[in-house]
């Protein structure tokens, strides 16, 4: 397997190389440094700013000389730091899941929701509220994750199982998502209390996320990222066509299952932690593609870094007094992502996204 990965990687580099490859490498390095630096700056601002600004000395002391009697330092350690970690994890996961989904389906408008994860998680949460009477969003984690996994498995089976192809997966995903969302809306009409609880969760955000929640879901994030990076080599071959991939020794069915598993792990863990967040998985891969080119390994790397920047910025903006201090990150990501998508379409056209 390592020999195959090396062969696919070398072939992909050759096929995606341009006459000015040193220039492309320099551009990639520059953008990677810019994205990391931007994330560091945004992280500092996310700890300092909010509905109430905290002095930088207290931010620094919260990590170097923590004082349990200081309200500002408690806010940083117990509220803002977990939100920052959650937003970075969500951005990384959604960015990588979107890149995998668009690469596997060869559809520039695909996003992780096409596998039914969001719809399945939403139905699971609605049933949990209506039947069990649960009202604490923290209790939705495992229900949402289970619902997303069930929906994804159903999409995979309806799409043909090991013989699935991108077109059948998209159709199966659209059908399952439509069915689950229709069931969710029907159940919401039955109970006003269910609707009141659900509509807060469905906006997508990091209110109430703590380190216990992150620790519980961290294995899913880690496994998803590892599988995604490993699957990138097979996806490089798949993007050249299934026949070409088979000639290189790729087990197409197994590779698609592996990619689908990574998407479900990444997107399912994010939805469980923060609710369904739109546009990140759709927009970020297009931005990454402008820098990374056709190589999926670089695509995943830049999708992760750009996604973390976008999600951190969305959560930070939603906590500023300009938006009342309580605008959900899912709403802000849509407000940021919408104009970016319009710009990309006008700049490059749909066929070149």
JOZIRA-V579356 format. One record per pair of residues at least 6 apart in sequence whose C-alpha atoms are under 7 Angstrom apart, sorted by the first residue. I is the first residue (numbers start at 1). J is the second residue. D is the distance in whole Angstrom. If there is no record, write none. Layout:
i	j	d
I	J	D
I	J	D
//
This chain:
i	j	d
5	233	6
8	233	6
8	236	7
8	237	6
9	233	6
12	236	6
12	295	6
16	294	6
16	295	7
28	291	6
28	292	7
35	305	6
35	306	6
36	305	7
38	309	7
39	309	5
42	312	7
42	313	7
43	84	7
46	84	7
46	316	6
47	59	7
47	76	6
47	80	6
47	81	7
48	54	5
48	55	7
48	56	7
48	59	7
50	319	5
50	320	5
50	325	7
51	319	6
51	320	5
51	321	5
51	325	5
54	72	7
58	72	7
58	73	6
59	73	7
59	76	7
62	73	5
62	76	7
62	77	7
66	73	7
67	73	7
68	74	7
82	209	7
82	210	5
82	211	6
83	206	6
83	209	6
84	312	7
86	206	7
86	214	7
87	308	7
87	311	6
87	312	5
88	308	5
88	311	7
88	312	6
90	270	5
91	304	7
91	307	4
91	308	4
91	310	7
91	311	5
92	304	4
92	305	6
92	307	5
92	308	5
93	266	5
93	267	6
93	304	7
94	266	7
94	267	6
94	280	6
94	281	5
94	307	7
95	280	6
95	281	5
95	284	6
95	285	6
95	303	5
95	304	5
95	307	5
96	300	5
96	303	6
96	304	6
97	112	6
97	263	5
97	266	6
97	267	7
97	281	6
98	111	5
98	112	5
98	281	4
98	282	6
98	285	6
99	285	5
99	299	7
99	300	6
99	303	7
100	259	7
101	110	6
101	111	6
101	112	6
102	108	6
102	110	5
102	111	7
103	235	7
103	239	7
104	166	7
104	235	7
105	166	5
108	353	6
109	282	7
110	282	7
111	281	5
111	282	5
112	263	7
112	267	7
112	281	6
114	170	6
114	173	5
114	174	6
115	152	5
115	155	6
115	173	5
116	148	7
116	151	5
116	152	6
116	155	7
116	173	5
116	176	6
116	177	5
117	148	4
117	149	7
117	151	6
117	152	6
117	264	7
117	267	7
117	268	6
118	148	6
118	271	7
118	276	6
119	177	5
119	180	6
119	181	6
120	147	4
120	148	4
120	150	7
120	151	5
120	180	6
121	144	4
121	145	6
121	147	4
121	148	5
122	144	7
122	184	7
123	147	7
123	180	6
123	181	7
123	184	5
124	143	6
124	144	6
124	147	5
125	140	6
125	143	6
125	144	6
126	184	6
126	194	7
126	198	7
128	134	6
129	135	6
129	194	6
130	194	6
135	197	6
137	201	7
140	272	7
141	272	5
141	273	6
142	272	7
144	272	5
145	268	5
145	269	6
145	272	5
148	268	6
149	264	7
152	264	7
155	169	7
155	172	5
155	173	5
155	176	7
156	169	7
158	172	6
159	168	5
159	169	5
159	172	6
162	253	5
163	253	6
188	194	6
188	195	5
201	275	6
202	275	6
202	276	6
203	275	7
203	276	7
203	328	6
203	330	6
203	331	6
204	274	5
204	275	4
204	276	5
204	277	5
204	328	6
204	329	6
204	330	4
205	274	5
205	275	7
205	328	5
205	329	5
205	330	6
206	274	5
217	269	6
220	265	6
220	266	7
220	269	6
221	265	7
221	266	6
221	269	7
224	262	5
224	265	5
224	266	5
227	262	6
228	259	7
228	262	5
229	297	7
231	255	7
231	258	7
231	259	6
232	296	6
232	297	6
234	250	7
234	255	6
235	296	7
236	295	7
236	296	6
237	245	5
238	245	5
242	252	7
246	252	7
277	330	5
278	330	6
278	333	7
278	334	6
279	333	7
279	334	6
279	337	6
280	307	7
280	333	7
280	337	7
283	337	6
283	341	6
284	303	6
284	306	6
284	307	6
285	303	5
286	353	6
288	299	6
288	302	5
288	303	5
289	299	6
292	298	5
292	299	5
311	333	7
314	329	5
314	332	5
314	333	5
315	329	5
318	325	6
318	326	6
318	327	4
318	328	6
318	329	6
318	332	6
319	325	4
319	326	5
319	327	6
//
